[in-house]
Amino acid sequence: MLSRVAQSLYWMARYIERAENVARFVDVNLQLLLDLPAGGTAQWKPLVSTTGDMVLFQQRYESPTRENVVSFLTFDSANPNSILSCLTAARENARSVREAVSSDMWEHLNEFYHRISAVSSRGGQLESPYQFFDSVKKGSYLFDGITLATLSHGESWYFYLLGRLLERADKTSRLLDFKYFVLLPSVGDVGTPFDDIQWAAVLRSASGFEMYRKRHAEIAPNRIIEFLMLDTDFPRSVNYCVANADQSVHAISGTPRGMFRNSAERKLGQLRGELAYAQADEILTTGLHEYLDRLQRGLNLAGDAISATFFAN
């Protein structure tokens, strides 16, 4: 496969997953708004801190109000990680390799982009924010399902899957990091009913609340960390994503599992080993934010290694 085609499929997948997960970030706060105790106020600044776009946000907006943060993360074309920017980039990548994607994939992505773009062109006013962000998530689900059903499961599929999984691992870790940032002003609230509400909102935003409750009877931080970070079966857990990304790289290169012949396989193998032996209690003891920060750096290095291995000209 041409590296140009592989790169476009990889980034198309990453951008669609990123758009979905930005919708999830906003959904965290919207869920918390519904459950805030009397007199409580929502925090919007942590949302921007979690996405890593605070410097750009401060250049473009005076204060982290709900209106400003939602606009920045949803429709701001100057923000390369906004939902609109991500779908624009995904569509452009798909357009550049039309011969490599199915007609059903292209038609859905094109419609998905135009639907979000139309809302932006009307001023970005959301009559029902909950329904809008839910529609972004479902648009991403549908694209993933169409791709699964219509794209041959050869190299194209594995590059698509690799991009989707690596982006998902990063964003699941950032959802957990959002909980850390929210608690910074009120550490004394840990263990309170509102703390449980925050953890439940994080689970719901990862579409993991029901699966978590089937396994555990109560909201417990160490079990939630274990579920979203280390679970081997839940498809949004970091461990699941890294393990399957590693499998995708080996399927592309043909290297036997358990071995590495390039930097991408080595970096993903290292991450997979670290997650396989990690324990939730140890993560909480050493510091959730510090662990997630190291993990995100590791995921970024894995992404750089993938680019150098497969896409370098």
C-alpha positions in Angstrom: 0.0 0.0 0.0 1.2 3.5 -0.8 2.3 5.4 2.4 0.1 8.3 1.3 -3.0 6.1 1.3 -2.1 4.5 4.6 -1.5 7.8 6.2 -4.8 9.3 5.0 -6.8 6.2 6.3 -5.0 6.4 9.6 -5.7 10.1 10.1 -9.2 9.9 8.8 -9.9 7.4 11.6 -8.1 9.5 14.2 -10.0 12.6 13.3 -13.4 11.0 13.4 -12.6 9.4 16.8 -11.3 12.7 18.0 -14.6 14.5 17.0 -16.5 11.8 18.9 -14.4 12.2 22.0 -14.6 16.0 22.1 -18.4 15.5 22.2 -17.8 13.1 25.1 -15.7 15.7 26.9 -18.5 18.2 26.7 -21.0 15.5 27.6 -19.1 15.0 30.9 -19.9 18.6 32.0 -23.5 18.4 30.6 -24.0 15.3 32.7 -22.6 17.0 35.8 -24.9 20.0 35.2 -27.9 17.7 35.6 -26.6 16.3 38.9 -25.1 19.4 40.5 -26.2 20.0 44.1 -28.1 23.1 45.0 -25.7 26.1 44.7 -23.2 24.2 42.7 -21.6 25.6 39.6 -20.2 23.8 36.6 -16.5 24.2 35.8 -15.6 24.7 32.1 -11.9 25.6 32.3 -10.9 22.0 33.2 -12.5 20.9 29.9 -10.0 22.9 27.9 -7.1 21.9 30.2 -7.9 18.3 29.6 -7.9 18.6 25.8 -4.5 20.4 25.9 -5.7 23.5 24.1 -5.6 26.1 26.9 -3.0 28.3 25.3 -5.0 28.6 22.1 -8.2 29.1 24.0 -6.7 32.0 26.0 -5.6 33.7 22.8 -9.1 33.6 21.4 -11.4 34.0 24.4 -11.4 36.2 27.5 -12.9 33.7 30.0 -13.8 30.0 30.1 -17.6 30.5 30.2 -19.9 27.7 29.1 -20.7 29.6 25.8 -17.0 30.2 25.0 -15.8 26.7 25.8 -18.6 25.0 23.9 -18.0 27.2 20.9 -14.2 26.6 21.0 -14.5 22.8 21.2 -17.4 22.5 18.8 -17.4 25.0 15.9 -14.2 27.1 16.1 -12.3 26.5 12.8 -9.2 28.1 14.3 -9.1 25.2 16.8 -7.7 22.2 15.0 -9.3 19.9 17.6 -12.8 21.3 17.4 -15.5 18.9 16.2 -16.0 20.8 13.0 -12.2 21.0 12.3 -11.8 17.3 13.0 -14.7 16.3 10.6 -13.3 18.7 8.0 -9.9 17.0 8.2 -11.4 13.5 8.2 -13.4 14.3 5.1 -10.4 15.8 3.3 -8.4 12.7 4.1 -11.2 10.5 2.8 -11.6 12.6 -0.3 -7.9 12.3 -1.1 -8.1 8.5 -1.2 -11.6 8.0 -2.5 -10.4 4.9 -4.3 -9.4 3.3 -1.0 -12.7 3.8 0.9 -16.1 2.4 0.1 -18.9 4.6 -1.3 -21.0 4.0 1.8 -18.1 5.3 4.0 -17.7 8.4 1.8 -21.4 9.2 1.6 -21.9 8.9 5.4 -18.8 11.0 6.2 -19.8 13.6 3.7 -23.3 13.9 5.1 -21.9 13.9 8.7 -19.6 16.8 7.9 -22.3 18.8 6.1 -24.8 18.3 8.9 -22.3 19.7 11.5 -21.2 22.4 9.1 -24.8 23.6 8.6 -25.3 24.1 12.4 -22.0 26.1 12.5 -23.1 28.3 9.5 -26.3 29.2 11.5 -24.2 30.6 14.2 -23.6 27.5 16.2 -26.6 28.0 18.4 -27.6 24.6 19.9 -31.3 24.4 20.8 -30.6 21.0 22.4 -26.9 20.5 23.3 -27.5 17.0 24.7 -29.1 15.8 21.5 -26.5 17.5 19.3 -23.5 15.9 21.1 -25.3 12.6 21.2 -25.7 12.9 17.4 -22.0 13.4 17.0 -21.2 10.3 18.9 -23.8 8.3 16.9 -22.5 9.7 13.7 -19.1 8.3 14.6 -20.6 5.0 15.7 -22.4 4.7 12.3 -19.2 5.4 10.4 -17.3 2.8 12.3 -20.1 0.2 11.6 -20.2 1.1 7.9 -16.4 0.7 7.7 -16.5 -2.6 9.5 -19.1 -3.9 7.1 -17.8 -2.4 3.8 -14.0 -2.1 3.9 -11.9 -5.2 3.1 -10.1 -6.3 6.2 -6.6 -6.1 4.8 -4.0 -3.4 5.2 -6.5 -0.6 4.7 -8.6 -1.9 7.6 -5.6 -2.3 9.9 -4.4 1.3 9.3 -7.9 2.6 10.0 -8.2 0.5 13.1 -4.7 1.6 14.3 -5.7 5.2 14.1 -9.0 4.7 15.7 -7.6 2.7 18.7 -4.6 5.0 19.3 -6.8 8.1 19.4 -9.4 6.3 21.6 -6.7 5.2 24.1 -5.5 8.8 24.4 -9.0 10.3 24.8 -10.1 7.7 27.4 -7.1 8.7 29.5 -8.0 12.3 29.1 -11.6 11.6 30.3 -10.1 10.3 33.5 -7.7 13.3 33.7 -10.8 15.5 33.5 -11.8 14.1 36.9 -8.5 15.1 38.3 -8.8 18.7 37.0 -12.4 19.0 38.3 -11.3 17.9 41.8 -8.4 20.4 42.1 -10.4 23.2 43.7 -12.2 20.9 46.1 -10.0 18.0 47.2 -12.0 17.7 50.3 -15.0 16.5 48.3 -13.3 13.1 47.6 -15.5 10.3 48.8 -18.7 12.4 49.0 -21.9 11.7 47.1 -21.0 14.4 44.6 -17.7 12.7 44.0 -19.6 9.5 43.1 -21.7 11.6 40.7 -18.6 12.9 39.0 -17.2 9.4 38.6 -20.5 8.1 37.3 -20.5 11.0 34.7 -17.0 9.9 33.6 -18.2 6.3 33.1 -21.3 7.5 31.2 -19.2 9.7 28.9 -17.0 6.6 28.1 -20.3 4.7 27.4 -19.1 2.4 30.2 -21.6 3.0 33.1 -23.8 0.0 32.3 -20.9 -2.4 31.7 -19.2 -1.3 34.8 -22.4 -1.8 36.9 -22.8 -5.3 35.6 -19.5 -6.1 37.1 -19.4 -3.9 40.2 -22.2 -3.0 42.7 -20.9 0.4 43.7 -19.0 3.4 42.5 -15.4 3.0 43.6 -12.5 5.0 42.2 -10.0 2.1 42.1 -12.5 -0.1 40.3 -13.3 2.6 37.8 -9.6 3.2 37.1 -9.2 -0.5 36.6 -12.2 -0.7 34.3 -11.3 2.3 32.1 -7.6 1.8 32.1 -6.8 -1.9 32.5 -9.8 -3.9 31.4 -9.1 -6.4 28.7 -12.6 -6.7 27.3 -14.2 -3.3 27.4 -13.6 -1.7 24.0 -12.9 1.8 25.3 -10.4 0.8 28.0 -6.8 2.0 27.4 -5.4 -1.5 27.8 -7.9 -3.0 25.2 -7.1 -0.2 22.7 -3.3 -0.5 23.1 -3.3 -4.3 22.9 -5.4 -4.2 19.7 -3.4 -1.4 18.2 -0.3 -3.5 18.8 -2.0 -6.4 17.0 -2.9 -4.1 14.1 0.7 -3.0 13.7 1.9 -6.6 13.6 -0.8 -7.5 11.1 0.5 -4.7 8.8 4.2 -5.6 9.1 3.9 -9.3 9.3 6.1 -9.5 12.4 5.2 -12.4 14.7 3.5 -11.4 17.9 5.9 -11.0 20.8 8.6 -9.6 18.6 9.4 -6.2 17.2 11.2 -5.1 14.0 10.5 -1.4 14.0 10.0 1.5 16.4 6.2 1.4 16.2 6.1 -2.2 17.3 8.6 -1.5 20.1 6.7 1.6 21.5 3.3 -0.2 21.4 4.9 -3.3 22.9 6.3 -1.3 25.8 3.0 0.4 26.5 1.2 -2.9 26.3 3.6 -4.5 28.8 3.3 -1.6 31.2 -0.5 -1.7 31.1 -0.6 -5.5 31.5 1.3 -5.4 34.8 -0.3 -2.1 36.2 -2.6 -2.2 39.1 -5.3 0.4 39.9 -4.4 0.8 43.6 -0.8 1.5 42.6 -1.9 4.1 40.0 -3.9 5.9 42.7 -1.1 5.7 45.2 1.5 7.1 42.9 -0.9 9.8 41.5 -3.6 9.4 38.8 -2.7 12.6 37.0 1.0 11.8 37.0 0.4 8.3 35.7 -1.9 9.5 32.9 0.5 12.2 32.0 3.3 9.6 31.4 0.8 7.4 29.5 -0.2 10.2 27.2 3.5 11.0 26.5 3.9 7.3 25.7 0.9 7.3 23.3 2.3 10.4 21.6 5.7 8.7 21.1 3.9 5.6 19.7 2.1 7.9 17.3 5.4 9.5 16.2 6.9 6.0 15.7 4.0 4.9 13.6 4.5 8.0 11.3 8.2 7.4 11.1 7.8 3.7 10.3 5.0 3.7 7.8 4.4 7.3 6.5 7.9 8.9 6.2 8.7 9.9 2.7 
